[in-house]
Amino acid sequence: MNKEEKYKLLTEQIRNLIAGEKDVVAVMANVCAAIHEEMGFFWTGFYRVVDGELLLGPFQGPVACMHIKYGRGVCGTAWERQESIVVPDVEQFPGHIACSSLSRSEIVVPVKNADGEVTAVLDIDSKELGTFDDVDRHYLEDICALLESFTTN
């Protein structure tokens, strides 16, 4: 099964998994677990916008940075720009925050509420260079869009 086929199945699995649920933290926990398990990434998790910073939320993988400032690193920059960022080589991203030296490439996708405000970001790291592309961006944006009704600011 190619990457796009895996994402199509994963998106449908997540849609069914979160249907009818009410708690955003529980939803985020299962969403990141489903992505992490199916795609085999190094680190998969959410940072939530809390009191003007990104605060570590549900995740799968090794320990991570707990606080990220607006506009800092890939996560803070995706929040500031309100758009997904694909980083083929984290060493080439100015101001990259190295929570783990094993992380080599990264994708960050904003989670927005119904008003279009960023309420969280989905952060995924890989141990390999160049892991993420437009296929990842497209499907992860679709998955994050499923969380719109769970998030408020």
Contact map, one row per residue, 1 for C-alpha under 8 A:
111011000000000000000000000000000000000000000000000000000000000000000000000000000000000000000000000000000000000000000000000000000000000000000000000000000
111111000000000000000000000000000000000000000000000000000000000000000000000000000000000000000000000000000000000000000000000000000000000000000000000000000
111111100000000000000000000000000000000000000000000000000000000000000000000000000000000000000000000000000000000000000000000000000000001000000000000000000
011111110000000000000000000000000000000000000000000000000000000000000000000000000000000000000000000000000000000000000000000000000000001000000000000000000
111111111000000000000000000000000000000000000000000000000000000000000000000000000000000000000000000000000000000000000000000000000000000000000000000000000
111111111100000000000000000000000000011000000000000000000000000000000000000000000000000000000000000000000000000000000000000000000000000000000000000000000
001111111110000000000000000000000000000000000000000000000000000000000000000000000000000000000000000000000000000000000000000000000000000100100000000000000
000111111111000000000000000000000000000000000000000000000000000000000000000000000000000000000000000000000000000000000000000000000000000000100000000000000
000011111111100000000000000000000000000000000000000000000000000000000000000000000000000000000000000000000000000000000000000000000000000000000000000000000
000001111111110000000000000000000110010000000000000000000000000000000000000000000000000000000000000000000000000000000000000000000000000000000000000000000
000000111111111000000000000000000000000000000000000000000000000000000000000000000000000000000000000000000000000000000000000000000000000000100110000000000
000000011111111100000000000000000000000000000000000000000000000000000000000000000000000000000000000000000000000000000000000000000000000000000000000000000
000000001111111110000000000000000000000000000000000000000000000000000000000000000000000000000000000000000000000000000000000000000000000000000000000000000
000000000111111111000000000000100100000000000000000000000000000000000000000000000000000000000000000000000000000000000000000000000000000000000010000000000
000000000011111111100000000000000000000000000000000000000000000000000000000000000000000000000000000000000000000000000000000000000000000000000000010000000
000000000001111111100000000000000000000000000000000000000000000000000000000000000000000000000000000000000000000000000000000000000000000000000000000000000
000000000000111111100000000001000000000000000000000000000000000000000000000000000000000000000000000000000000000000000000000000000000000000000000000000000
000000000000011111111000001000000000000000000000000000000000000000000000000000000000000000000000000000000000000000000000000000000000000000000000000000000
000000000000001111111000000000000000000000000000000000000000000000000000000000000000000000000000000000000000000000000000000000000000000000000000000000000
000000000000000001111100000000000000000000000000000000000000000000000000000000000000000000000000000000000000000000000000000000000000000000000000000000000
000000000000000001111110001000000000000000000000000000000000000000000000000000000000000000000000000000000000000000000000000000000000000000000000000000000
000000000000000000011111001000000000000000000000000000000000000000000000000000000000000000000000000000000000000000000000000000000000000000000000000001000
000000000000000000001111111000000000000000000000000000000000000000000000000000000000000000000000000000000000000000000000000000000000000000000000000001000
000000000000000000000111111100000000000000000000000000000000000000000000000000000000000000000000000000000000000000000000000000000000000000000000001001100
000000000000000000000011111110000000000000000000000000001100000000000000000000000000000000000000000000000000000000000000000000000000000000000000000000000
000000000000000000000011111111000000000000000000000000000000000000000000000000000000000000000000000000000000000000000000000000000000000000000000000000000
000000000000000001001111111111100000000000000000000000000000000000000000000000000000000000000000000000000000000000000000000000000000000000000000000000000
000000000000000000000001111111110000000000000100000000001100000000000000000000000000000000000000000000000000000000000000000000000000000000000000000000000
000000000000000000000000111111111000000000000000000000000110000000000000000000000000000000000000000000000000000000000000000000000000000000000000000000000
000000000000000010000000011111111100000000000000000000000000000000000000000000000000000000000000000000000000000000000000000000000000000000000000000000000
000000000000010000000000001111111110000000000000000000000000000000000000000000000000000000000000000000000000000000000000000000000000000000000000000000000
000000000000000000000000000111111111000000011100000000000111000000000000000000000000000000000000000000000000000000000000000000000000000000000000000000000
000000000000000000000000000011111111100000010000000000000011000000000000000000000000000000000000000000000000000000000000000000000000000000000000000000000
000000000100010000000000000001111111110000000000000000000000000000000000000000000000000000000000000000000000000000000000000000000000000000000000000000000
000000000100000000000000000000111111111100010000000000000000000000000000000000000000000000000000000000000000000000000000000000000000000000000000000000000
000000000000000000000000000000011111111111110000000000000001000000000000000000000000000000000000000000000000000000000000000000000000000000000000000000000
000000000000000000000000000000001111111110000000000000000000000000000000000000000000000000000000000000000000000000000000000000000000000000000000000000000
000001000100000000000000000000000111111100000000000000000000000000000000000000000000000000000000000000000000000000000000000000000000000000000000000000000
000001000000000000000000000000000011111110000000000000000000000000000000000000000000000000000000000000000000000000000000000000000000000000000000000000000
000000000000000000000000000000000011111111000000000000000000000000000000000000000000000000000000000000000000000000000000000000000000000000000000000000000
000000000000000000000000000000000001101111110000000000000000000000000000000000000000000000000000000000000000000000000000000111100000000000000000000000000
000000000000000000000000000000000001000111110000000000000000100000000000000000000000000000000000000000100000000000000000000111100000000000000000000000000
000000000000000000000000000000000001000011111000000000000011110000000000000000000000000000000000000000000000000000000000001111000000000000000000000000000
000000000000000000000000000000011011000011111100000000000011100000000000000000000000000000000000000000000000000000000000011110000000000000000000000000000
000000000000000000000000000000010000000000111110000000001111000000000000000000000000000000000000000000000000000000000000011100000000000000000000000000000
000000000000000000000000000100010000000000011111000000011110000000000000000000000000000000000000000000000000000000000001111000000000000000000000000000000
000000000000000000000000000000000000000000001111100001111100000000000000000000000000000000000000000000000000000000000001111000000000000000000000000000000
000000000000000000000000000000000000000000000111110001111000000000000000000000000000000000000000000000000000000000000011100000000000000000000000000000000
000000000000000000000000000000000000000000000011111111100000000000000000000000000000000000000000000000000000000000000111000000000000000000000000000000001
000000000000000000000000000000000000000000000001111111100000000000000000000000000000000000000000000000000000000000000000000000000000000000000000000000000
000000000000000000000000000000000000000000000000111110000000000000000000000000000000000000000000000000000000000000000000000000000000000000000000000000000
000000000000000000000000000000000000000000000000111111000000000000001100000000000000000000000000000000000000000000000000000000000000000000000000000000000
000000000000000000000000000000000000000000000000111111100000000000111100000000000000000000000000000000000000000000000000000000000000000000000000000000000
000000000000000000000000000000000000000000000011110111110000000000111100000100000000000000000000000000000000000000000001000000000000000000000000000000000
000000000000000000000000000000000000000000000011110011111000000001110000000000000000000000000000000000000000000000000000000000000000000000000000000000000
000000000000000000000000000000000000000000000111000001111100000111100000000000000000000000000000000000000000000000000000000000000000000000000000000000000
000000000000000000000000100100000000000000001111000000111110000000000000000000000000000000000000000000000000000000000000000000000000000000000000000000000
000000000000000000000000100110010000000000001110000000011111000000000000000000000000000000000000000000000000000000000000000000000000000000000000000000000
000000000000000000000000000010011000000000111100000000001111100000000000000000000000000000000000000000000000000000000000000000000000000000000000000000000
000000000000000000000000000000011001000000111000000000000111110000000000000000000000000000000000000000000000000000000000000000000000000000000000000000000
000000000000000000000000000000000000000001110000000000000011111000000000000000000000000000000000000000000000000000000000000000000000000000000000000000000
000000000000000000000000000000000000000000100000000000000001111100000000000000000000000000000000000000000000000000000000000000000000000000000000000000000
000000000000000000000000000000000000000000000000000000000000111110000000000000000000000000000000001000000000000000000000000000000000000000000000000000000
000000000000000000000000000000000000000000000000000000010000011111000000000000000000000000000000001100000000000000000000000000000000000000000000000000000
000000000000000000000000000000000000000000000000000000010000001111110000000000000000000000000000001000000000000000000000000000000000000000000000000000000
000000000000000000000000000000000000000000000000000000110000000111110000000000000000000000000000000000000000000000000000000000000000000000000000000000000
000000000000000000000000000000000000000000000000000011110000000011111000000000000000000000000000000000000000000000000000000000000000000000000000000000000
000000000000000000000000000000000000000000000000000011100000000011111101101100000000000000000000000000000000000000000000000000000000000000000000000000000
000000000000000000000000000000000000000000000000000111000000000000111111000100000000000000000000000000000000000000000000000000000000000000000000000000000
000000000000000000000000000000000000000000000000000111000000000000011111000110110000000000000000000000000000000000000000000000000000000000000000000000000
000000000000000000000000000000000000000000000000000000000000000000001111101111110000000000000000000000000000000000000000000000000000000000000000000000000
000000000000000000000000000000000000000000000000000000000000000000011111111110000000000000000011100000000000000000000000000000000000000000000000000000000
000000000000000000000000000000000000000000000000000000000000000000010011111110000000000000001111100000000000000000000000000000000000000000000000000000000
000000000000000000000000000000000000000000000000000000000000000000000001111111000000100000001011100000000001000000000000000000000000000000000000000000000
000000000000000000000000000000000000000000000000000000000000000000010011111111100000000000000000000000000001000000000000101000000000000000000000000000000
000000000000000000000000000000000000000000000000000001000000000000011111111111110000000000000000000000000000000000000000000000000000000000000000000000000
000000000000000000000000000000000000000000000000000000000000000000000111111111111000000000000000000000000000000000000000000000000000000000000000000000000
000000000000000000000000000000000000000000000000000000000000000000000010011111111111100000000000000000000001110000000000100000000000000000000000000000000
000000000000000000000000000000000000000000000000000000000000000000000110001111111110000000000000000000000000010000000101100000000000000000000000000000000
000000000000000000000000000000000000000000000000000000000000000000000110000111111100000000000000000000000000000000000000000000000000000000000000000000000
000000000000000000000000000000000000000000000000000000000000000000000000000011111110000000000000000000000000000000000000000000000000000000000000000000000
000000000000000000000000000000000000000000000000000000000000000000000000000001111111000000000000000000000000010000000100000000000000000000000000000000000
000000000000000000000000000000000000000000000000000000000000000000000000000001101111100000000000000000000000110000000000000000000000000000000000000000000
000000000000000000000000000000000000000000000000000000000000000000000000000001000111110000000000000000000011110000000000000000000000000010001000000000000
000000000000000000000000000000000000000000000000000000000000000000000000010001000011111000000000000000000011100000000000000000000000000000000000000000000
000000000000000000000000000000000000000000000000000000000000000000000000000000000001111100000000000000000111000000000000000000000001100010000000000000000
000000000000000000000000000000000000000000000000000000000000000000000000000000000000111111001000000000001110000000000000000000000101000000000000000000000
000000000000000000000000000000000000000000000000000000000000000000000000000000000000011111000000000000011100000000000000000000001111000000000000000000000
000000000000000000000000000000000000000000000000000000000000000000000000000000000000001111111000000000011100000000000000000000001100000000000000000000000
000000000000000000000000000000000000000000000000000000000000000000000000000000000000001111111001000000111100000000000000000000000000000000000000000000000
000000000000000000000000000000000000000000000000000000000000000000000000000000000000000011111101000000010000000000000000000000000000000000000000000000000
000000000000000000000000000000000000000000000000000000000000000000000000000000000000000011111100000000000000000000000000000000000000000000000000000000000
000000000000000000000000000000000000000000000000000000000000000000000000110000000000001011111111000000000000000000000000000000000000000000000000000000000
000000000000000000000000000000000000000000000000000000000000000000000000100000000000000000111111000000000000000000000000000000000000000000000000000000000
000000000000000000000000000000000000000000000000000000000000000000000001110000000000000000001111100000000000000000000000000000000000000000000000000000000
000000000000000000000000000000000000000000000000000000000000000000000001110000000000000001101111110000000000000000000000000000000000000000000000000000000
000000000000000000000000000000000000000000000000000000000000000000000001110000000000000000000011111000000000000000000000000000000000000000000000000000000
000000000000000000000000000000000000000000000000000000000000000000000000000000000000000000000001111110100000000000000000000000000000000000000000000000000
000000000000000000000000000000000000000000000000000000000000001110000000000000000000000000000000111110000000000000000000000000000000000000000000000000000
000000000000000000000000000000000000000000000000000000000000000100000000000000000000000000000000011111100000000000000000000000000000000000000000000000000
000000000000000000000000000000000000000000000000000000000000000000000000000000000000000000000000011111110000000000000000000000000000000000000000000000000
000000000000000000000000000000000000000000000000000000000000000000000000000000000000000000000000000111110000000000000000000000100000000000000000000000000
000000000000000000000000000000000000000001000000000000000000000000000000000000000000000001000000010111111100000000000000000011110000000000000000000000000
000000000000000000000000000000000000000000000000000000000000000000000000000000000000000111100000000011111100000000000000000011111000000000000000000000000
000000000000000000000000000000000000000000000000000000000000000000000000000000000000001111000000000000111110000000000000000011111111000000000000000000000
000000000000000000000000000000000000000000000000000000000000000000000000000000000000011111000000000000111111000000000000001111000011000000000000000000000
000000000000000000000000000000000000000000000000000000000000000000000000000000000001111000000000000000001111100000000000001110000001000010000000000000000
000000000000000000000000000000000000000000000000000000000000000000000000011001000001110000000000000000000111110000000000111100000000000000000000000000000
000000000000000000000000000000000000000000000000000000000000000000000000000001000011100000000000000000000011111000000000111000000000000010011001000000000
000000000000000000000000000000000000000000000000000000000000000000000000000001100111000000000000000000000001111100000111110000000000000000001001000000000
000000000000000000000000000000000000000000000000000000000000000000000000000000000000000000000000000000000000111110000111110000000000000000000001101100000
000000000000000000000000000000000000000000000000000000000000000000000000000000000000000000000000000000000000011111111111000000000000000000000001101100100
000000000000000000000000000000000000000000000000000000000000000000000000000000000000000000000000000000000000001111111110000000000000000000000000001111111
000000000000000000000000000000000000000000000000000000000000000000000000000000000000000000000000000000000000000111111000000000000000000000000000000110000
000000000000000000000000000000000000000000000000000000000000000000000000000000000000000000000000000000000000000111111000000000000000000000000000000000000
000000000000000000000000000000000000000000000000000000000000000000000000000000000000000000000000000000000000000111111100000000000000000000000000000000000
000000000000000000000000000000000000000000000000000000000000000000000000000000000000000000000000000000000000000111111110000000000000000000000000000000001
000000000000000000000000000000000000000000000000100000000000000000000000000000100100000000000000000000000000011110011111100000000000000000000000000000000
000000000000000000000000000000000000000000000001100000000000000000000000000000000000000000000000000000000000011110001111100000000000000000000000000000111
000000000000000000000000000000000000000000000111100001000000000000000000000000100000000000000000000000000000011100000111110000000000000000000000000000000
000000000000000000000000000000000000000000000111000000000000000000000000001001100000000000000000000000000001111000000111111000000000000000000000000000000
000000000000000000000000000000000000000000011110000000000000000000000000000000000000000000000000000000000001111000000001111100000000000000000001000000000
000000000000000000000000000000000000000000111110000000000000000000000000001000000000000000000000000000000111100000000000111110000000000000000000000000000
000000000000000000000000000000000000000011111000000000000000000000000000000000000000000000000000000000000111000000000000011111000000000000000000000000000
000000000000000000000000000000000000000011110000000000000000000000000000000000000000000000000000000000111110000000000000001111100000000000000000000000000
000000000000000000000000000000000000000011100000000000000000000000000000000000000000000000000000000000111100000000000000000111111010000000000000000000000
000000000000000000000000000000000000000011000000000000000000000000000000000000000000000000000000000001111000000000000000000011111000000000000000000000000
000000000000000000000000000000000000000000000000000000000000000000000000000000000000000000000000000000111000000000000000000001111110000000000000000000000
000000000000000000000000000000000000000000000000000000000000000000000000000000000000000110000000000000011000000000000000000001111110000000000000000000000
000000000000000000000000000000000000000000000000000000000000000000000000000000000000001110000000000000001000000000000000000000011111100000000000000000000
000000000000000000000000000000000000000000000000000000000000000000000000000000000000000100000000000000001100000000000000000001011111100000000000000000000
000000000000000000000000000000000000000000000000000000000000000000000000000000000000011100000000000000001110000000000000000000000111111110000000000000000
000000000000000000000000000000000000000000000000000000000000000000000000000000000000010000000000000000000000000000000000000000000111111110000000000000000
000000000000000000000000000000000000000000000000000000000000000000000000000000000000000000000000000000000000000000000000000000000001111111000000000000000
001100000000000000000000000000000000000000000000000000000000000000000000000000000000000000000000000000000000000000000000000000000001111111100000000000000
000000100000000000000000000000000000000000000000000000000000000000000000000000000000000000000000000000000000000000000000000000000001111111110000000000000
000000000000000000000000000000000000000000000000000000000000000000000000000000000001010000000000000000000010100000000000000000000001111111111000000000000
000000000000000000000000000000000000000000000000000000000000000000000000000000000000000000000000000000000000000000000000000000000000011111111100000000000
000000110010000000000000000000000000000000000000000000000000000000000000000000000000000000000000000000000000000000000000000000000000001111111110000000000
000000000000000000000000000000000000000000000000000000000000000000000000000000000000000000000000000000000000100000000000000000000000000111111111000000000
000000000000000000000000000000000000000000000000000000000000000000000000000000000001000000000000000000000000110000000000000000000000000011111111100000000
000000000010000000000000000000000000000000000000000000000000000000000000000000000000000000000000000000000000000000000000000000000000000001111111110000000
000000000010010000000000000000000000000000000000000000000000000000000000000000000000000000000000000000000000000000000000000000000000000000111111111000000
000000000000000000000000000000000000000000000000000000000000000000000000000000000000000000000000000000000000111100000000010000000000000000011111111100000
000000000000000000000000000000000000000000000000000000000000000000000000000000000000000000000000000000000000001100000000000000000000000000001111111100000
000000000000001000000000000000000000000000000000000000000000000000000000000000000000000000000000000000000000000000000000000000000000000000000111111110000
000000000000000000000001000000000000000000000000000000000000000000000000000000000000000000000000000000000000001110000000000000000000000000000011111111100
000000000000000000000000000000000000000000000000000000000000000000000000000000000000000000000000000000000000001111000000000000000000000000000001111111100
000000000000000000000000000000000000000000000000000000000000000000000000000000000000000000000000000000000000000011000000000000000000000000000000011111110
000000000000000000000111000000000000000000000000000000000000000000000000000000000000000000000000000000000000000010000000000000000000000000000000001111110
000000000000000000000001000000000000000000000000000000000000000000000000000000000000000000000000000000000000000110000010000000000000000000000000001111111
000000000000000000000000000000000000000000000000000000000000000000000000000000000000000000000000000000000000000010000010000000000000000000000000000011111
000000000000000000000000000000000000000000000000100000000000000000000000000000000000000000000000000000000000000010001010000000000000000000000000000000111
